[in-house]
């Protein structure tokens, strides 16, 4: 659900918004973006099923990620960093990284923020680049 106030501010209720399957046990709920009036950044949640890890990738812009729930590992610069809820990252553009759900029984959730509405994701393994927004148009999870 999205509620627009008279001033143009927007209240988003995530559990009432579309959730999109990204494949491999990850799903995304877009939050702030072009569709509600943002012209400078996008945000959303990505949920990871137990044991799921996303592939190494990079973005064309700055990114911040907050671990909302779960037990996570950030892989970046050839190093591993264990995260606990509310740990927050700042990742410069074009830096390969990935997040892993370390739990085999509990889900993990991150809140992500990209510094442009035109954010892209480039997969390190294939070199494929796609708009982050393309993940928000797939089949509903």
MIVEX-583420 format. One record per residue: y, x, z of N, C-alpha, C, CB in turn. Coordinates in Angstrom, 2 decimals. Glycine has a CB too. Layout:
% residues N
> Y; X; Z; Y; X; Z; Y; X; Z; Y; X; Z
...
***
This chain:
% residues 141
> -1.18; 0.85; 0.00; 0.00; 0.00; 0.00; 1.24; 0.89; 0.00; 0.00; -0.96; 1.22
> 2.22; 0.47; -0.74; 3.50; 1.16; -0.82; 4.60; 0.16; -0.48; 3.72; 1.79; -2.23
> 5.47; 0.54; 0.45; 6.59; -0.32; 0.86; 7.88; 0.41; 0.55; 6.50; -0.71; 2.38
> 8.73; -0.19; -0.28; 10.02; 0.41; -0.62; 11.10; -0.23; 0.23; 10.33; 0.25; -2.13
> 11.92; 0.60; 0.87; 13.00; 0.09; 1.72; 14.24; -0.16; 0.86; 13.33; 1.09; 2.86
> 15.23; -0.88; 1.38; 16.44; -1.14; 0.61; 17.16; 0.13; 0.14; 17.39; -1.96; 1.44
> 17.05; 1.21; 0.90; 17.73; 2.46; 0.51; 16.98; 3.23; -0.56; 17.92; 3.34; 1.72
> 15.75; 2.81; -0.87; 14.94; 3.54; -1.84; 13.91; 4.45; -1.20; 15.83; 4.35; -2.73
> 13.93; 4.54; 0.12; 12.87; 5.28; 0.82; 11.56; 4.53; 0.63; 13.21; 5.46; 2.34
> 10.44; 5.25; 0.78; 9.14; 4.63; 0.56; 8.21; 4.96; 1.72; 8.53; 5.11; -0.78
> 7.49; 3.96; 2.18; 6.45; 4.12; 3.19; 5.11; 3.94; 2.49; 6.62; 3.10; 4.37
> 4.22; 4.92; 2.65; 2.91; 4.88; 2.02; 1.84; 4.71; 3.09; 2.65; 6.16; 1.18
> 0.88; 3.84; 2.84; -0.25; 3.61; 3.75; -1.49; 4.17; 3.05; -0.41; 2.06; 4.11
> -1.88; 5.43; 3.36; -2.93; 6.10; 2.59; -4.25; 5.34; 2.46; -3.21; 7.41; 3.20
> -4.70; 4.66; 3.53; -5.99; 3.99; 3.42; -5.93; 2.74; 2.54; -6.50; 3.62; 4.80
> -4.73; 2.40; 2.06; -4.57; 1.27; 1.15; -4.12; 1.72; -0.24; -3.56; 0.28; 1.73
> -4.21; 3.03; -0.50; -3.83; 3.59; -1.80; -5.08; 3.98; -2.58; -2.90; 4.82; -1.62
> -4.97; 4.10; -3.90; -6.12; 4.53; -4.70; -6.59; 5.92; -4.30; -5.77; 4.50; -6.19
> -7.91; 6.11; -4.34; -8.54; 7.39; -4.07; -9.36; 7.75; -5.29; -9.42; 7.34; -2.76
> -9.19; 8.97; -5.80; -9.82; 9.37; -7.05; -10.86; 10.45; -6.82; -8.76; 9.86; -8.03
> -12.03; 10.25; -7.42; -13.13; 11.20; -7.33; -12.82; 12.41; -8.20; -14.47; 10.55; -7.75
> -12.80; 13.61; -7.60; -12.56; 14.84; -8.35; -13.87; 15.50; -8.76; -11.73; 15.82; -7.54
> -14.99; 14.92; -8.35; -16.29; 15.50; -8.63; -16.67; 16.54; -7.59; -16.29; 16.12; -10.01
> -17.96; 16.79; -7.48; -18.45; 17.82; -6.58; -18.25; 17.53; -5.11; -17.80; 19.08; -6.90
> -17.99; 16.27; -4.74; -17.82; 15.92; -3.33; -16.40; 15.95; -2.83; -18.62; 16.83; -2.52
> -15.43; 16.10; -3.72; -14.01; 16.08; -3.33; -13.35; 14.84; -3.94; -13.27; 17.39; -3.80
> -12.44; 14.24; -3.18; -11.67; 13.10; -3.70; -10.22; 13.24; -3.24; -12.27; 11.74; -3.23
> -9.32; 12.69; -4.04; -7.88; 12.85; -3.79; -7.18; 11.50; -3.71; -7.25; 13.71; -4.88
> -6.25; 11.42; -2.76; -5.35; 10.28; -2.64; -3.93; 10.78; -2.89; -5.46; 9.59; -1.24
> -3.35; 10.50; -4.07; -1.96; 10.91; -4.32; -1.02; 10.14; -3.39; -1.58; 10.67; -5.80
> 0.02; 10.81; -2.95; 1.03; 10.18; -2.10; 2.37; 10.19; -2.82; 1.14; 10.90; -0.73
> 3.25; 11.10; -2.46; 4.57; 11.18; -3.08; 4.44; 11.79; -4.47; 5.56; 12.01; -2.20
> 5.11; 11.17; -5.44; 5.08; 11.66; -6.81; 6.11; 10.93; -7.66; 3.69; 11.51; -7.41
> 6.02; 11.18; -8.93; 6.95; 10.59; -9.89; 6.95; 9.07; -9.82; 6.60; 11.05; -11.30
> 5.78; 8.48; -9.58; 5.66; 7.02; -9.61; 6.48; 6.32; -8.52; 4.22; 6.63; -9.47
> 6.83; 7.04; -7.45; 7.66; 6.41; -6.41; 9.07; 6.97; -6.38; 7.01; 6.59; -5.05
> 9.40; 7.81; -7.36; 10.77; 8.28; -7.47; 11.01; 9.75; -7.19; 11.59; 7.52; -6.58
> 9.98; 10.51; -6.83; 10.19; 11.94; -6.59; 10.44; 12.65; -7.91; 8.98; 12.57; -5.86
> 11.46; 13.50; -7.92; 11.72; 14.29; -9.13; 11.59; 15.78; -8.86; 13.12; 13.98; -9.67
> 11.09; 16.15; -7.66; 11.04; 17.58; -7.36; 9.76; 18.06; -6.68; 12.18; 17.93; -6.50
> 8.91; 17.17; -6.16; 7.66; 17.62; -5.54; 6.65; 16.49; -5.52; 7.92; 18.14; -4.11
> 5.37; 16.87; -5.29; 4.30; 15.88; -5.16; 3.46; 16.24; -3.93; 3.41; 15.83; -6.45
> 2.87; 15.20; -3.33; 2.00; 15.40; -2.17; 0.78; 14.50; -2.28; 2.76; 15.13; -0.86
> -0.23; 14.83; -1.51; -1.42; 13.99; -1.45; -2.43; 14.56; -0.48; -2.04; 13.85; -2.82
> -3.51; 13.81; -0.29; -4.63; 14.25; 0.53; -5.81; 14.55; -0.38; -5.01; 13.17; 1.58
> -6.59; 15.56; -0.02; -7.89; 15.76; -0.64; -8.92; 15.79; 0.47; -7.93; 17.07; -1.50
> -9.97; 14.99; 0.30; -11.07; 14.93; 1.26; -12.27; 15.66; 0.67; -11.43; 13.46; 1.60
> -12.96; 16.41; 1.53; -14.13; 17.19; 1.15; -15.32; 16.65; 1.93; -13.92; 18.72; 1.42
> -16.39; 16.30; 1.25; -17.62; 15.91; 1.92; -18.19; 17.13; 2.66; -18.66; 15.32; 0.90
> -19.12; 16.91; 3.58; -19.71; 18.05; 4.29; -20.25; 19.12; 3.33; -20.84; 17.56; 5.21
> -19.92; 20.38; 3.64; -20.42; 21.51; 2.87; -19.76; 21.75; 1.53; -21.84; 21.33; 2.66
> -18.78; 20.96; 1.16; -18.16; 21.07; -0.17; -17.12; 22.18; -0.20; -17.50; 19.74; -0.57
> -17.09; 22.88; -1.32; -16.04; 23.87; -1.58; -15.52; 23.63; -2.98; -16.57; 25.34; -1.40
> -14.23; 23.84; -3.17; -13.67; 23.71; -4.50; -13.62; 25.09; -5.13; -12.24; 23.06; -4.46
> -13.64; 25.18; -6.46; -13.64; 26.49; -7.11; -12.30; 27.21; -6.95; -13.98; 26.35; -8.58
> -12.35; 28.53; -7.12; -11.11; 29.31; -7.10; -10.19; 28.80; -8.21; -11.39; 30.82; -7.28
> -8.92; 28.67; -7.86; -7.92; 28.17; -8.79; -6.55; 28.68; -8.37; -7.94; 26.61; -8.86
> -5.57; 28.48; -9.24; -4.18; 28.82; -8.90; -3.29; 27.71; -9.45; -3.76; 30.22; -9.48
> -2.02; 27.76; -9.06; -1.05; 26.76; -9.50; 0.18; 27.45; -10.08; -0.64; 25.83; -8.32
> 0.93; 26.74; -10.86; 2.14; 27.26; -11.50; 3.36; 27.18; -10.60; 2.41; 26.51; -12.78
> 3.16; 26.79; -9.34; 4.29; 26.60; -8.41; 3.83; 26.92; -6.99; 4.83; 25.14; -8.49
> 4.79; 26.94; -6.09; 4.46; 27.12; -4.68; 3.67; 25.91; -4.18; 5.76; 27.31; -3.83
> 2.78; 26.19; -3.22; 1.96; 25.13; -2.63; 1.90; 25.35; -1.12; 0.53; 25.11; -3.26
> 1.91; 24.26; -0.39; 1.63; 24.31; 1.05; 0.49; 23.35; 1.32; 2.90; 23.94; 1.90
> -0.45; 23.78; 2.16; -1.60; 22.96; 2.52; -1.71; 22.92; 4.03; -2.91; 23.51; 1.88
> -1.91; 21.72; 4.58; -2.13; 21.52; 6.01; -3.55; 20.99; 6.19; -1.07; 20.54; 6.63
> -4.34; 21.66; 7.03; -5.66; 21.12; 7.36; -5.44; 19.96; 8.33; -6.60; 22.22; 7.98
> -5.78; 18.75; 7.89; -5.57; 17.55; 8.69; -6.74; 17.32; 9.63; -5.36; 16.33; 7.78
> -7.95; 17.50; 9.11; -9.14; 17.34; 9.95; -10.26; 18.19; 9.41; -9.57; 15.86; 10.01
> -11.15; 18.61; 10.30; -12.33; 19.34; 9.89; -12.28; 20.82; 10.23; -12.52; 19.18; 8.44
> -13.24; 21.53; 9.66; -13.45; 22.95; 9.89; -13.43; 23.63; 8.53; -14.81; 23.24; 10.66
> -12.38; 24.37; 8.24; -12.17; 24.88; 6.88; -12.08; 26.39; 6.83; -10.92; 24.28; 6.29
> -12.34; 26.90; 5.63; -12.13; 28.31; 5.32; -11.23; 28.37; 4.10; -13.50; 29.06; 5.07
> -10.20; 29.21; 4.20; -9.34; 29.52; 3.06; -9.78; 30.87; 2.54; -7.81; 29.52; 3.44
> -10.13; 30.94; 1.25; -10.45; 32.20; 0.59; -9.27; 32.56; -0.29; -11.78; 32.09; -0.26
> -8.67; 33.74; -0.05; -7.48; 34.18; -0.78; -7.35; 35.69; -0.66; -6.20; 33.46; -0.25
> -6.95; 36.35; -1.72; -6.73; 37.80; -1.71; -7.98; 38.58; -1.30; -5.59; 38.15; -0.78
> -9.17; 38.05; -1.59; -10.41; 38.72; -1.21; -10.74; 38.62; 0.27; -10.34; 40.15; -1.60
> -10.01; 37.79; 1.00; -10.19; 37.63; 2.44; -10.53; 36.18; 2.76; -8.92; 38.07; 3.20
> -11.10; 35.97; 3.95; -11.42; 34.63; 4.44; -10.62; 34.36; 5.70; -12.95; 34.48; 4.72
> -10.04; 33.17; 5.78; -9.27; 32.76; 6.95; -9.80; 31.42; 7.43; -7.74; 32.67; 6.63
> -10.31; 31.40; 8.65; -10.82; 30.15; 9.21; -9.64; 29.32; 9.70; -11.83; 30.41; 10.38
> -9.63; 28.04; 9.35; -8.53; 27.14; 9.69; -8.99; 26.08; 10.68; -7.97; 26.48; 8.44
> -8.08; 25.73; 11.57; -8.31; 24.61; 12.48; -7.26; 23.54; 12.16; -8.24; 25.06; 13.99
> -7.47; 22.30; 12.58; -6.51; 21.25; 12.25; -5.07; 21.62; 12.60; -6.89; 19.98; 12.96
> -4.20; 21.30; 11.67; -2.75; 21.53; 11.66; -2.36; 22.95; 11.25; -2.19; 21.24; 13.02
> -3.34; 23.86; 11.05; -2.99; 25.15; 10.45; -2.42; 24.86; 9.07; -4.24; 26.12; 10.37
> -1.40; 25.61; 8.70; -0.64; 25.35; 7.48; -0.52; 26.61; 6.65; 0.77; 24.80; 7.81
> -0.68; 26.47; 5.34; -0.57; 27.62; 4.44; 0.66; 27.49; 3.56; -1.84; 27.75; 3.57
> 1.13; 28.64; 3.09; 2.11; 28.72; 2.01; 1.47; 29.63; 0.98; 3.54; 29.27; 2.50
> 1.31; 29.14; -0.24; 0.67; 29.91; -1.30; 1.64; 30.04; -2.46; -0.67; 29.23; -1.76
> 2.01; 31.30; -2.81; 2.92; 31.50; -3.93; 2.27; 31.08; -5.26; 3.35; 32.98; -4.00
> 3.07; 30.91; -6.31; 2.52; 30.56; -7.62; 1.54; 31.62; -8.11; 3.65; 30.38; -8.64
> 0.54; 31.16; -8.87; -0.40; 32.02; -9.59; -1.28; 32.89; -8.69; 0.35; 32.90; -10.51
> -1.49; 32.49; -7.44; -2.37; 33.22; -6.53; -3.70; 32.46; -6.42; -1.70; 33.41; -5.12
> -4.81; 33.04; -6.90; -6.10; 32.35; -6.80; -6.51; 32.13; -5.34; -7.18; 33.15; -7.54
> -7.05; 30.95; -5.07; -7.47; 30.58; -3.73; -8.44; 29.41; -3.82; -6.25; 30.23; -2.83
> -9.07; 29.13; -2.70; -9.90; 27.92; -2.60; -10.08; 27.57; -1.14; -11.29; 28.13; -3.29
> -10.47; 26.31; -0.90; -10.77; 25.82; 0.43; -12.23; 25.39; 0.47; -9.82; 24.65; 0.83
> -12.86; 25.64; 1.62; -14.27; 25.27; 1.82; -14.41; 24.47; 3.11; -15.17; 26.53; 1.86
> -15.23; 23.44; 3.06; -15.58; 22.70; 4.27; -16.77; 23.41; 4.90; -15.91; 21.18; 3.95
> -16.57; 24.00; 6.06; -17.63; 24.76; 6.72; -18.67; 23.87; 7.41; -17.03; 25.69; 7.73
> -18.32; 22.63; 7.68; -19.25; 21.74; 8.37; -20.29; 21.18; 7.40; -18.49; 20.59; 9.05
> -21.52; 21.12; 7.86; -22.59; 20.51; 7.06; -22.77; 19.03; 7.42; -23.91; 21.26; 7.29
> -21.98; 18.55; 8.41; -22.14; 17.17; 8.86; -20.86; 16.35; 8.88; -22.74; 17.16; 10.23
> -19.69; 17.00; 8.91; -18.42; 16.28; 9.04; -17.53; 16.51; 7.82; -17.69; 16.73; 10.31
> -16.73; 15.50; 7.45; -15.79; 15.69; 6.34; -14.61; 16.58; 6.75; -15.26; 14.33; 5.85
> -13.86; 17.00; 5.76; -12.66; 17.81; 5.95; -11.56; 17.18; 5.10; -12.90; 19.33; 5.56
> -10.32; 17.25; 5.57; -9.21; 16.67; 4.81; -8.01; 17.60; 4.87; -8.84; 15.26; 5.36
> -7.38; 17.79; 3.70; -6.15; 18.58; 3.62; -5.02; 17.72; 3.06; -6.35; 19.84; 2.74
> -3.81; 18.02; 3.49; -2.58; 17.46; 2.92; -1.96; 18.57; 2.08; -1.57; 16.93; 4.03
> -1.72; 18.31; 0.81; -1.13; 19.33; -0.06; 0.25; 18.90; -0.53; -2.04; 19.61; -1.26
> 1.07; 19.93; -0.77; 2.44; 19.72; -1.25; 2.68; 20.75; -2.35; 3.51; 19.85; -0.09
> 3.04; 20.28; -3.54; 3.39; 21.17; -4.65; 4.88; 21.08; -4.89; 2.60; 20.80; -5.95
> 5.48; 22.22; -5.20; 6.94; 22.32; -5.30; 7.50; 21.83; -6.63; 7.36; 23.73; -5.09
> 6.70; 21.16; -7.44; 7.18; 20.55; -8.68; 6.32; 19.35; -9.02; 7.17; 21.59; -9.84
> 6.90; 18.37; -9.68; 6.11; 17.21; -10.12; 5.23; 17.58; -11.31; 7.03; 16.04; -10.49
> 5.48; 18.74; -11.91; 4.70; 19.20; -13.05; 3.69; 20.28; -12.66; 5.63; 19.73; -14.14
> 3.17; 20.21; -11.45; 2.21; 21.20; -10.97; 0.95; 21.21; -11.84; 1.83; 20.93; -9.50
> 0.42; 22.41; -12.06; -0.84; 22.56; -12.79; -1.85; 23.28; -11.91; -0.62; 23.32; -14.11
> -3.12; 23.12; -12.28; -4.22; 23.84; -11.64; -4.95; 24.61; -12.73; -5.20; 22.85; -10.87
> -5.09; 25.91; -12.54; -5.84; 26.76; -13.47; -7.10; 27.23; -12.76; -4.99; 27.97; -13.96
> -8.26; 26.89; -13.31; -9.53; 27.32; -12.74; -9.77; 28.78; -13.10; -10.70; 26.43; -13.23
> -10.05; 29.60; -12.10; -10.24; 31.03; -12.32; -11.45; 31.27; -13.21; -10.40; 31.77; -10.99
> -12.55; 30.57; -12.96; -13.78; 30.80; -13.70; -13.69; 30.54; -15.18; -14.85; 29.96; -13.13
> -12.99; 29.48; -15.58; -12.93; 29.09; -16.99; -11.58; 29.36; -17.64; -13.25; 27.64; -17.13
> -10.54; 29.53; -16.84; -9.20; 29.68; -17.38; -8.57; 28.36; -17.79; -9.22; 30.60; -18.56
> -9.30; 27.25; -17.61; -8.78; 25.93; -17.98; -7.60; 25.55; -17.09; -9.89; 24.86; -17.89
> -6.52; 25.08; -17.72; -5.34; 24.62; -16.98; -5.13; 23.15; -17.28; -4.07; 25.45; -17.37
> -4.94; 22.38; -16.20; -4.66; 20.94; -16.34; -3.58; 20.55; -15.36; -5.95; 20.10; -16.11
> -2.82; 19.51; -15.68; -1.86; 19.00; -14.70; -2.59; 18.48; -13.46; -0.98; 17.88; -15.32
> -2.05; 18.72; -12.29; -2.62; 18.16; -11.07; -2.68; 16.64; -11.19; -1.80; 18.58; -9.81
> -1.69; 16.05; -11.82; -1.65; 14.59; -11.97; -2.84; 14.05; -12.76; -0.35; 14.17; -12.64
> -3.50; 14.87; -13.57; -4.66; 14.41; -14.34; -5.80; 14.00; -13.41; -5.14; 15.51; -15.30
> -5.84; 14.59; -12.21; -6.87; 14.23; -11.23; -6.62; 12.86; -10.63; -6.93; 15.28; -10.12
> -5.45; 12.31; -10.87; -5.07; 11.03; -10.27; -5.25; 9.89; -11.26; -3.63; 11.09; -9.79
> -5.96; 10.14; -12.32; -6.17; 9.11; -13.34; -7.64; 8.91; -13.63; -5.44; 9.48; -14.61
> -8.51; 9.54; -12.83; -9.94; 9.42; -13.05; -10.49; 8.19; -12.33; -10.67; 10.69; -12.58
> -11.79; 8.09; -12.31; -12.45; 6.95; -11.68; -12.16; 6.90; -10.20; -13.95; 7.01; -11.92
> -11.90; 5.70; -9.72; -11.64; 5.50; -8.29; -12.90; 5.82; -7.49; -11.17; 4.04; -8.01
> -12.72; 6.56; -6.39; -13.88; 6.94; -5.56; -14.32; 5.78; -4.68; -13.54; 8.17; -4.69
***
